[in-house]
Amino acid sequence: MQRRHLLQTLGASALGVHIASAMAAPGAQDVRFLLVFLRGGYDCASLLVPTASSYYYETRPNIAIARPGQDGGALPLMPDWGLHPALAESMLPLYQQRQLAFVPFAGTDDLSRSHFDTQDSMELGQPVGGRRDYRSGFLNRLVAELNPRTGNTPATAALQPMAFTSTLPLVLRGAVDVPNTLLSAAAGRSGVDARQAQLIESMYRGTPLATPVAEGFATREEVARTMQGEMEAASRNALSTKGFEGTARRMARLMQTRYQIGFVDVGGWDTHVGQGAATGALANRFEELGRGLAGFADEMGPAWKSTVVLVVSEFGRTFRENGNRGTDHGHGTVFWVLGGGVGGGRIVGEQQALTATTLFQNRDYPVLNDYRAVLGGLFARLYGLNAAAVARVFPGTKGADLRLV
């Protein structure tokens, strides 16, 4: 796979550039946009599998997703790419119906590899390295751009936004007053089964292995507490994937009738340890997330044709697996773009072969598709924003037209 642009010259859909003006023309009220933020930095190389890369399989002896046709293998999408098998019943049908596209090598130039700094950077949508204004997130600026103003009065929400979160996220803070509500307080927890640990310890009591077994369980519990704390912190109180389908369907019912722009975050993607491959911890999260997104699409009914869902994460993870059969904080990631009017069934944006010499800093996916340019181009098509309006939403950025809608 040589580096290239995959910008097929497909005609604009019904959500094309004439759907709205920058002042919320009537068509804008029919568009629904949902941003899904996967907090914790999910492993995109397990989601969109680079099946043509032999280096992928060399560097992931335990957690690589096998090539299509093999046991637990990826679902074939294109000659170079496959999809995690956990998404066979949820996302694969949408891809085949051309309602799902992927943008690999996507992300931000933020190189901190910090969950918090990079999440903040993405939600603010401001130039990396400049002064940050924490009172102005890019979705709030979009809503302000689409709604009329009267003099210096903040925009009133003729086009209604909603954060489906416990607190208002940075991305929706700004001049427009935005409500937030948590539709599910479920927060799946996992941990060591204390009863089973005690049973095993009792089996070895009085034997030479008693002390090593007890110390082993104590160490395991301490590591689990440490990792759980880090994952919860990285997730910033976001929803768990457990029960996400119910939450997603409730979001859809609200967005059908009342809200045109929505935001939800889903946590639990910081997989440093025991990530798994075709099955395991990450596969379970993919399956739950996919089921939730498919449920959202189903619940939207006819409105799905004018709905776009964008799934992002603050960064990807290391291309190589670590010593704990997991992955560490990386750089580039893969965005998902779903919707009834999306030009899907494609892997879009600038790409390159994944080899030992093309990784960023010899460890990560590079960022070839800046997220501000990708979103700017998407908003231009969805809402008819001109270059000046895109630059107000994402200062210093020109939209990249990937013909996603």
Secondary structure, DSSP 4 states (H G I P E B T S, - for coil): --SEE----PPP-TTSTTS--TTT-GGGGG-EEEEEEETT---HHHHEE-TT-HHHHHH-TTTPPPPTTSTTPPEEEETTEEE-GGGTTTHHHHHHTT-EEEEEEEE-S-----HHHHHHHHHHTPPTTS---TT--HHHHHHHHHS--BTTBPPP-SS-EEE-SSS--GGG-SSS---B--S----------HHHHHHHHHHHTTSTTHHHHHHHHHHHHHHHHHHHHHHHHHHTTPBPSTTHHHHHHHHHHHHHHT-SEEEEEE------S---SSSSHHHHHHHHHHHHHHHHHHHHGGGGGGEEEEEEES--B-SS--TTSS--B-S-EEEEEE-TTS--SEE-SEE----TTTSBTTTB----EEHHHHHHHHHHHHH---HHHHHHHSTT---------
